[in-house]
Amino acid sequence: MSVAHSPPVLGVLAHDLRWAIVGLLVPGDLRTGEIVARTGQAPSLVSYHLARLRDAGLVSVRRSTADGRDSYHALDLDAIGRAVGDMAARIHPSLLASAAGWPAAGPAPGSGPAPGQPAAALFICSGNSARSPMAEGWLNHLGGGRVTARSAGVSPGPVHPLAVAAMAEHGVDISGHRPTHLSDVADGRFTRVITLCDRARENCGELPGPAVHWSIPNPAQAHPADLDAFRATARELRTRIRYLLPAPDERIALLETLG
């Protein structure tokens, strides 16, 4: 009898430090130095294990647009889901159906907004003209009233017409968005603040709620006339925002519990 090989991703995730890094990257993107500080491990060791996660297709890296000497690491939750699903299916096909039927975990006791109140999210980028209004549109569209989303910018400007066009292809209308300065929402109370711009993350100071970061390039800066670039941004934002939402019959638990 031959011995079946275990899925390669099992060995990748089984390492304690790599497992810890995956957990740290679930809420948002982090720079190498931040991962080093939070794990207490040597920079060379963290870099090695980040490379293993990248080689496995579970983590991606982007150069910071605020400081080109640094980089942000992002977890690909879709890739994690596919890998875990593949492992479950290889053990027994029924495990996938069983996992899909498990109830979503609720928020920790005493956390999140009061009963009956929707969670509130704020998205921030530099210009409030593409990434943050697109993210706001997605969360309001996908959240089905379980969450309210707003967006703001450090130096706000009019919404980019290609951002409007890219979102319209998904049935999300952001044409009525009006630019909002970060100071105009500084007194708000948000369950989660998500910065989408490296410069905004590193320069906007104190934020009106617990914050995480998604390092997403600005399509209006790199490709101002390329609709495909805005389409790519819309797809990435939708993918990330889907993981802020629980099952359709649950409250928006993840926004309330990410720390």
VENKA-V709960 format. One record per pair of residues at least 4 apart in sequence whose ideal C-beta (glycine too) atoms are under 8 Angstrom apart, sorted by the first residue. I is the first residue (numbers start at 1). J is the second residue. Records with the same first field share a line. If there is no record, write none. Layout:
BEGIN
I=J + J
END
This chain:
BEGIN
6=10 + 11
7=83 + 86 + 87 + 90
8=12 + 56
9=13 + 56 + 58 + 83 + 86 + 87
10=14 + 87
11=15
12=18 + 52 + 53 + 56 + 58
13=18 + 19 + 22 + 58 + 83
14=18 + 19
15=19 + 49 + 52
16=20
17=21 + 39 + 41 + 45 + 46 + 49
18=22 + 49 + 52 + 53
19=23
20=24 + 39
21=25 + 35 + 39 + 46 + 49 + 50 + 53 + 59
22=26 + 53 + 58 + 59 + 75 + 80
24=30 + 35 + 38 + 39
25=29 + 30 + 59 + 73 + 74 + 75
26=75 + 77 + 258
27=212 + 258 + 259
28=194 + 212 + 213 + 214
29=62 + 72 + 73 + 74 + 213 + 214 + 215
30=34 + 35 + 38 + 72 + 73 + 213
31=35 + 64 + 70 + 71 + 72 + 73
32=36 + 43 + 46 + 47 + 50 + 70 + 71 + 73
33=37 + 43 + 70
34=38
35=39 + 46 + 50 + 73
36=40 + 41 + 42 + 43 + 46
39=46
41=45 + 46
42=46
43=47
44=48
45=49
46=50
47=51
48=52
49=53
50=54 + 59 + 61 + 73
51=55
52=56
53=58 + 59
54=58 + 59 + 60 + 61
57=76 + 79
58=75 + 76 + 79 + 80 + 83
59=73 + 74 + 75 + 76
60=73 + 74 + 76
61=71 + 72 + 73 + 74
62=71 + 72 + 74 + 215 + 217
63=68 + 70 + 71
64=68 + 69 + 70 + 71 + 72 + 198 + 202 + 215
65=197 + 198 + 199 + 217 + 218
66=70 + 198 + 199 + 201 + 202 + 203
67=198 + 202
72=198 + 213 + 215
74=214 + 215
75=80
76=80
77=81 + 239 + 240 + 243
78=82 + 239
79=83
80=84
81=85
82=86
83=87
84=88
85=89 + 96
86=90
87=91
88=92 + 95 + 96 + 99
89=93 + 95 + 96
91=95
93=97
94=98
95=99
96=100
97=101
98=102
103=247 + 250
104=246 + 247 + 250 + 253
105=253 + 257
106=250 + 251 + 253
107=111 + 112 + 251 + 253 + 256 + 257
108=256 + 257
111=256 + 257
112=119 + 191 + 251 + 253 + 255 + 256 + 257
113=117 + 118 + 119 + 120 + 191 + 256
118=143 + 145 + 146 + 147 + 148 + 252
119=146 + 147 + 148 + 191 + 192 + 251 + 252 + 255 + 256
120=147 + 148 + 149 + 150 + 188 + 189 + 190 + 191 + 192 + 209
121=139 + 147 + 148 + 149 + 150 + 190 + 191 + 192 + 193 + 194 + 244 + 255
122=149 + 150 + 151 + 152 + 185 + 188 + 190 + 192 + 193 + 194 + 207 + 208 + 209
123=131 + 132 + 133 + 135 + 136 + 139 + 149 + 150 + 151 + 152 + 194 + 195 + 196
124=128 + 132 + 151 + 152 + 153 + 154 + 182 + 193 + 194 + 195 + 196 + 197 + 200 + 204 + 207
125=129 + 130 + 131 + 132 + 151 + 153 + 154 + 195 + 196 + 197 + 200 + 218
126=153 + 154 + 155 + 197 + 199 + 200 + 218
127=153 + 154 + 155 + 156 + 157 + 179 + 218 + 220
128=132 + 133 + 151 + 152 + 153 + 156 + 157 + 179 + 180 + 181
129=133 + 153 + 156 + 157 + 158 + 159 + 160 + 163 + 179 + 220
130=134 + 159 + 160 + 162 + 163 + 218 + 219 + 220 + 230 + 233
131=135 + 163 + 196 + 197 + 216 + 218 + 219 + 233 + 237
132=136 + 151 + 152 + 153 + 196
133=137 + 151 + 159 + 163 + 174 + 177
134=138 + 163 + 166 + 167 + 174 + 230 + 233 + 234 + 237
135=139 + 149 + 151 + 194 + 196 + 237 + 241
136=140 + 149 + 150 + 151 + 174 + 177
137=141 + 149 + 167 + 172 + 173 + 174 + 177
138=142 + 167 + 172 + 234 + 237 + 238 + 241
139=143 + 147 + 149 + 241 + 244
140=147 + 148 + 149
141=170 + 171 + 172
142=238 + 241 + 242 + 245
143=147 + 148 + 149 + 245 + 252
144=248
146=245 + 251 + 252
147=191 + 244 + 245 + 252 + 255
150=180 + 185 + 188 + 190
151=177 + 180
152=156 + 180 + 181 + 182 + 184 + 185
153=157 + 179 + 180 + 181 + 182 + 200
154=181 + 182 + 197 + 199 + 200 + 203 + 204
156=179 + 180 + 181
157=179
158=179
159=163 + 164 + 174 + 175 + 177 + 179
160=164 + 219 + 220 + 224 + 230
161=165
162=166 + 219 + 220 + 224 + 225 + 226 + 227 + 229 + 230
163=167 + 174 + 219 + 220 + 230 + 233 + 234
164=168 + 173 + 174 + 175
165=169 + 227 + 230
166=170 + 227 + 230 + 231 + 233 + 234
167=172 + 173 + 174 + 234
168=172 + 173 + 175
169=231 + 234
170=234 + 238
180=184 + 185
182=186 + 204
185=190 + 208
186=208
187=208
188=208 + 209
189=208 + 209
190=208 + 209
191=209 + 210 + 255 + 256
192=209 + 210 + 211 + 212 + 244 + 255 + 258
193=207 + 208 + 209 + 210 + 211 + 212
194=211 + 212 + 213 + 214
195=200 + 201 + 204 + 207 + 211 + 212 + 213 + 214
196=200 + 213 + 214 + 216
197=201 + 216 + 218
198=202 + 213 + 215
199=203
200=204
201=213 + 215
207=211
210=258 + 259
212=258
214=240
216=233 + 236 + 237
217=221 + 222 + 233
218=222
219=223 + 224 + 226 + 229 + 230 + 232 + 233
220=224 + 230
222=229
223=228 + 229 + 230
226=230
227=231
228=232
229=233
230=234
231=235
232=236
233=237
234=238
235=239
236=240
237=241
238=242
239=243
240=244
241=245
243=254
244=252 + 254 + 255
245=252 + 254
246=250 + 251 + 252 + 253 + 254
251=256
252=256
253=257
254=258
END
